[in-house]
Amino acid sequence: QVQLVESGGGSVQPGGPLRLSCAASGSIRRVNAMGWYRQAPGKQCELVGISRGGITNYADFVKGRFTISRDNALNTVYLQMNSLKPEDTAVYYCYADVTTIAYVTYETWGQGTQVTVSE
């Protein structure tokens, strides 16, 4: 079994930065992809960005403001968020596509961390 543990959420003023972290642990043979989703109040969950095979794809609404990076040795993914806007307020979920020691491949999500952007 694989667990994802997020950290770094909180409250920030518009225009400010915030950095989220997510560490994967458990019976991991290989992490195939990691990234982030978010869900704003009253809205559907949406993709923020995913890093797979050295390539990172972002949603249009975060291009130029958010950066996803990975530390493969630590099975950790980061989300650096700059120039935050009130509409970025959401619960942010870490995502991972993993292959376990038993050669089972599946997708999993973290428990979510709240990001609030307001004055």
C-alpha positions as CSV (number, residue, x, y, z in Angstrom):
1,Q,0.0,0.0,0.0
2,V,1.2,3.5,-0.8
3,Q,0.4,6.6,1.2
4,L,0.7,10.3,0.2
5,V,1.2,12.9,2.9
6,E,0.8,16.6,2.0
7,S,2.0,19.6,3.9
8,G,2.3,23.3,3.4
9,G,-1.2,24.6,3.0
10,G,-2.5,27.6,4.8
11,S,-3.7,31.2,4.3
12,V,-1.9,33.8,2.1
13,Q,-2.7,37.3,0.8
14,P,-3.3,37.8,-2.9
15,G,-0.1,38.0,-4.8
16,G,1.8,36.0,-2.3
17,P,3.6,32.7,-2.6
18,L,2.9,29.3,-1.0
19,R,4.7,26.0,-1.4
20,L,3.1,22.6,-1.0
21,S,4.9,19.3,-0.5
22,C,3.8,15.7,-0.9
23,A,5.8,12.6,0.1
24,A,4.9,9.1,-1.1
25,S,5.7,6.2,1.1
26,G,5.0,2.5,1.3
27,S,5.6,-0.5,-0.9
28,I,6.9,1.5,-3.9
29,R,8.8,0.0,-6.7
30,R,8.5,3.0,-9.0
31,V,6.7,6.4,-9.0
32,N,5.5,6.8,-12.6
33,A,4.0,10.3,-12.2
34,M,3.2,12.8,-9.5
35,G,1.2,16.0,-9.5
36,W,-1.6,18.0,-8.1
37,Y,-5.3,18.5,-8.4
38,R,-7.5,21.0,-6.6
39,Q,-11.2,21.4,-5.7
40,A,-12.6,24.8,-5.0
41,P,-15.9,25.2,-3.0
42,G,-18.9,24.3,-5.1
43,K,-16.7,23.2,-8.1
44,Q,-15.5,20.0,-9.6
45,C,-12.0,18.7,-9.0
46,E,-9.6,19.9,-11.6
47,L,-6.0,19.1,-12.7
48,V,-3.3,21.6,-11.7
49,G,-0.4,19.8,-13.2
50,I,1.3,16.4,-13.6
51,S,5.0,15.5,-13.9
52,R,5.6,12.2,-15.8
53,G,8.8,11.0,-17.5
54,G,10.6,14.3,-17.0
55,I,7.8,16.3,-18.6
56,T,5.4,18.5,-16.6
57,N,2.0,19.6,-18.0
58,Y,0.1,22.4,-16.4
59,A,-3.5,23.6,-16.6
60,D,-3.8,26.8,-18.5
61,F,-5.0,28.7,-15.4
62,V,-1.7,28.2,-13.6
63,K,0.9,28.5,-16.4
64,G,3.6,30.9,-15.4
65,R,2.5,31.1,-11.8
66,F,2.8,27.6,-10.5
67,T,5.8,25.2,-10.8
68,I,5.8,21.5,-10.0
69,S,9.1,19.9,-9.1
70,R,10.1,16.5,-7.9
71,D,12.8,14.9,-5.8
72,N,12.8,11.4,-7.1
73,A,15.1,10.1,-4.4
74,L,12.6,11.1,-1.8
75,N,9.5,10.3,-3.8
76,T,8.4,13.8,-3.2
77,V,6.6,16.4,-5.3
78,Y,6.4,20.1,-4.7
79,L,4.0,22.8,-5.9
80,Q,5.4,26.2,-5.8
81,M,2.6,28.7,-6.2
82,N,3.3,32.4,-6.9
83,S,1.1,35.4,-7.6
84,L,-1.8,33.7,-5.9
85,K,-5.3,34.9,-6.6
86,P,-8.5,34.5,-4.5
87,E,-9.8,32.1,-7.2
88,D,-6.9,29.7,-6.3
89,T,-8.6,29.1,-3.0
90,A,-9.2,25.3,-2.9
91,V,-8.3,22.0,-1.3
92,Y,-5.2,20.8,-3.1
93,Y,-4.7,17.1,-3.5
94,C,-1.5,15.3,-4.3
95,Y,-1.6,12.7,-7.0
96,A,0.7,9.8,-7.8
97,D,0.8,6.9,-10.3
98,V,2.8,4.2,-8.7
99,T,4.0,0.7,-9.2
100,T,4.3,-1.3,-6.0
101,I,6.8,-3.9,-5.1
102,A,4.2,-6.5,-6.1
103,Y,4.1,-5.0,-9.6
104,V,0.7,-3.5,-9.1
105,T,0.2,-0.1,-10.8
106,Y,-2.4,2.3,-9.6
107,E,-3.3,5.9,-9.0
108,T,-3.7,7.4,-5.6
109,W,-4.5,10.7,-4.0
110,G,-3.5,12.4,-0.7
111,Q,-5.9,13.6,1.9
112,G,-5.9,17.2,0.7
113,T,-4.5,20.4,2.1
114,Q,-6.5,23.7,2.3
115,V,-5.1,26.8,0.5
116,T,-6.9,30.1,1.2
117,V,-6.1,33.3,-0.7
118,S,-7.7,36.4,0.9
119,E,-6.9,39.8,2.2
